Amino acid sequence: MASTPPPDRAVPNLPSRDLDRTDGFYGAFGFERVFRDEGWLILARGGLQLEFFPAPDLDPLSSTFMCCLRVADVDELYGAIRRSGVVEATRGMPRLHPVRMQDWGLRAGYLVDPDGTQLTLIEQPA
């Protein structure tokens, strides 16, 4: 019997000024390394996957990179990030913005990583 192919999906490709630092930062709240070489890093946490490419000259203050992480339990993910030492703040990197009901109808918070990438942490309705 033929196996069913995996579902289609899109995976964000995000910049990293230092792949080792990126690996450690995301690893502190549960992302595990799936692949790594000198030109690419893939991290996964449950069904979430992030891929990073080297961008040593990136200016994190002017970065416009972003992606959304849609999860069943946004409070669990937010708590894991917070316990890893990322602080709630309105400036600086990395930083967190608390989970709250957004004007667009879903609960969400925000993570800005050390490279200035904004990850919107969205609670996916059942």
N, C-alpha and C positions, 0 to 999 in steps of 0.2 A: 504494500500500500504506500502511495506517495505521501510524503510529509507536506503539511500545509506551510506555505512560505510565510515569513513574518509579515506583520502588517506594515503598510507604508508609513513612513514617519519623516519628519524633518528634525535636524539636529543643529543647534546654533554653533557657529564657529566664532570663537571669541579671542581677542588679543591677550597676550601675556608678555610683560616685559621680562619675566624670569619664570621659566616653566617649573623649576624646582620650588620656587616660592608659591606659585599658583597651586601646585600639587599639595603642598603643606597646608595652605590656607583652606582649600575646599575639603581636604582630608580631615581637618579638625572638626568638621561637622558632618562626617559620614560619607563623603564621596570617596570612592576607591578607584585606584588607577586600573584602567582596562588596557591601555596601550601607552607607550612612551618611546620616542626616539628623539633625536636632536631637533626635529622639525615639527613634531606634533605630540599632543597630549590628549588622551581621552579619559574622562572621569565619569563614573556612574554612581548613582545613589538610588536604589530601587529601580523604578522605571524611568528615572531622569538620566539624561546623558548630556554632557557638555564636552565640546572639543575646543582645544586651544592651539593657536599658532604663535610662533615667536614674533614679537613686535617690540624689540628693545628700544626703539626710539619713540614709542608712543608717549604722548603727553596726557596723563590721566585727567588733568584738569580740563582738557578740551575734548576728551573722548565722547563720542556719541553712540558707542556700542551699547546695545541693550538686548534683553530677551525676557520671555515670560516663563516661569515655572508654575505649571498648573498641578496642584496636589490635592489629595483628598483631605489632608490634615495640615493646614497651613500653620496652625499653632505649634505643632510638633516640629516642623522644619524651622520655623522662626526661633523656637526655644533652643534647638540644637545649635543654631548659628550664634545665638546670644550666649549660651554656655561656653562656646569656643572662645569667647573674649571679644567678639565684635560688639561695639557699643552703639547705643541709640544716640544719634547726633544729627545735626542739620548741616554740618561741615566736616571735612576731612574724609580720609579713606583708610581703611574700610569703615563703613557705617551702616546702621540699620534705621529704617523708619518703621514705626510700629504698625501692626496689622489693625486695620479698621475697615468699617463699611465704606466703600468708595461711592462716589456720585454715580458711577456707571453700574452699580447694583451688586457687586460682589465684594467679599472681604479680601483685602490684600495688604501686604506690606512691601517694603523695598529693601534690597541689599545693594550697596555700592561696593564693589570689590576693590582690592588694592590698585587695580589698573584703571579704575574709573568706569567700569562696566556696570550698568544698572540692571539688576535682575528683579523683575516684579514677581513677587511670591503670591500667587492667586489661589484662593480656595475654590477648587472645582466642585460645583454642586453635584450631588449624587444623581 
